[in-house]
Amino acid sequence: MSMIVRTNTMALNANNALNKNNSTVAGNLEKLSTGFKINRAADDASGLAISEKMKAQIKALDTASKNAQDGASLIKTAEGYMGEVHDMLNRIVELAEKSANGTYETVDGGTTEKGANAETYSSGTAKNAGVDRQALQDEVNQLCAEIDRIAETANFNELKLLNGDMDSEKRASITSVGNDSVNTTTGVITKATVNVQAAADATATGSALTLQIGETSSASDKLSINIRSFKTESLFTSVAQYSKTGVTKEAGVVAAGSGEVSLVQSNAKTGSKGVSENAKGVTLNISNQQAASVVAEAVRSTINDVSSQRASLGALENRLDYTMNNLNTASENITDANSRIRDTDMAKTMMQYTQGNTLTQAAQAMLAQANQAPSSVLQLLQ
């Protein structure tokens, strides 16, 4: 071995090994303390790129799942309001069936007024409705007013649910309502004219609510919720169209002209009767047996329409449950894949740390030995 003093090659080699071991130990300590195998791009450039892309996908999936959950909550809220409307419609059927029964008083004093003594109907309510049927009619008016109130106020996070804002489909609606009248000479009751705008001519003013239930902006990752208007002017359109034929009434024969003979009337009362609580909506006329009988049958058709809307929303809610399960499963699997790329294998890293720490201690000892080697040259100088 050469006796060289100025350059200690063994010490240089030991020092390099020590530096490498120190770097390895420092890297292992960082991985163990952070839990991440990739802490910077230098650790694994391609792995970092893949991991970050997966993280973005996971965030999108988790957010879509929350969106679907919010949508399901909105549907539950809307369906709850519709349940109350259902109950009120069933009550209207009950009241109409009662009014259709002949045991109820027809007129004040038990006589039918015709001819010169007949009064003009004001919004479908006449003097000859009688105390009993008028009480039933009053409750129907209040129920119709409450249906309109619910339709106007029902909301989820300030989003109106039942006023037609979420209805993008063209639907028929009642545009105007006249008043029943009695010919004072003949005693023939002319039914109020009800104008119904056909669905083909109607203009959809609302727009369906769109849920973002996927990670992309494509149409397949969006879901539309369409909720029809529950205002009486829309809800009772089927009732207005239900009775288009003449019906014999106690006070005379209903005129069966074009656009007449409707069982829907304005809820805004004029004249001496005053103004009702629901000036913008419509109500149902059950003030006589024949009208009440047809109303009871026609409202059952409306109940079927509401049932159809509730069933449609129920199907959407069930679909969203599956959507959430799918999104959560996808997020779980991608998170697992990202973990294998990004996260530290603690057992393996601990083993590497122990190995590096041992080598560091060995390098330190050998560096000390290498630094002692040149001192042997002093023996030659003695």
Stockholm file with secondary structure:
# STOCKHOLM 1.0

chainA/1-382         MSMIVRTNTMALNANNALNKNNSTVAGNLEKLSTGFKINRAADDASGLAISEKMKAQIKALDTASKNAQDGASLIKTAEGYMGEVHDMLNRIVELAEKSANGTYETVDGGTTEKGANAETYSSGTAKNAGVDRQALQDEVNQLCAEIDRIAETANFNELKLLNGDMDSEKRASITSVGNDSVNTTTGVITKATVNVQAAADATATGSALTLQIGETSSASDKLSINIRSFKTESLFTSVAQYSKTGVTKEAGVVAAGSGEVSLVQSNAKTGSKGVSENAKGVTLNISNQQAASVVAEAVRSTINDVSSQRASLGALENRLDYTMNNLNTASENITDANSRIRDTDMAKTMMQYTQGNTLTQAAQAMLAQANQAPSSVLQLLQ
#=GR chainA/1-382 SS CCCCSSCCHHHHHHHHHHHHHHHHHHHHHHHHHHCBSCSSTTTCHHHHHHHHHHHHHHHHHHHHHHHHHHHHHHHHHHHHHHHHHHHHHHHHHHHHHHHTSTTSCCSGGGCCCCGGGCCCCBTTBCGGGHHHHHHHHHHHHHHHHHHHHHHHHCEETTEESSSSTTCCSCCCEEEEECCCEECTTTCCEECCCEEEECTTTCCCCCCCEEEECSSSSSGGGEEEECCCCCSHHHHTHHHHHHCCSCCEETTEECCCCTTCCCSEEESCCCGGGCCCSCTTSEEECCSSHHHHHHHHHHHHHHHHHHHHHHHHHHHHHHHHHHHHHHHHHHHHHHHHHHHHHHBCCHHHHHHHHHHHHHHHHHHHHHHHHHHHGGGGGGGGGC
#=GC SS_cons         CCCCSSCCHHHHHHHHHHHHHHHHHHHHHHHHHHCBSCSSTTTCHHHHHHHHHHHHHHHHHHHHHHHHHHHHHHHHHHHHHHHHHHHHHHHHHHHHHHHTSTTSCCSGGGCCCCGGGCCCCBTTBCGGGHHHHHHHHHHHHHHHHHHHHHHHHCEETTEESSSSTTCCSCCCEEEEECCCEECTTTCCEECCCEEEECTTTCCCCCCCEEEECSSSSSGGGEEEECCCCCSHHHHTHHHHHHCCSCCEETTEECCCCTTCCCSEEESCCCGGGCCCSCTTSEEECCSSHHHHHHHHHHHHHHHHHHHHHHHHHHHHHHHHHHHHHHHHHHHHHHHHHHHHHHBCCHHHHHHHHHHHHHHHHHHHHHHHHHHHGGGGGGGGGC
//
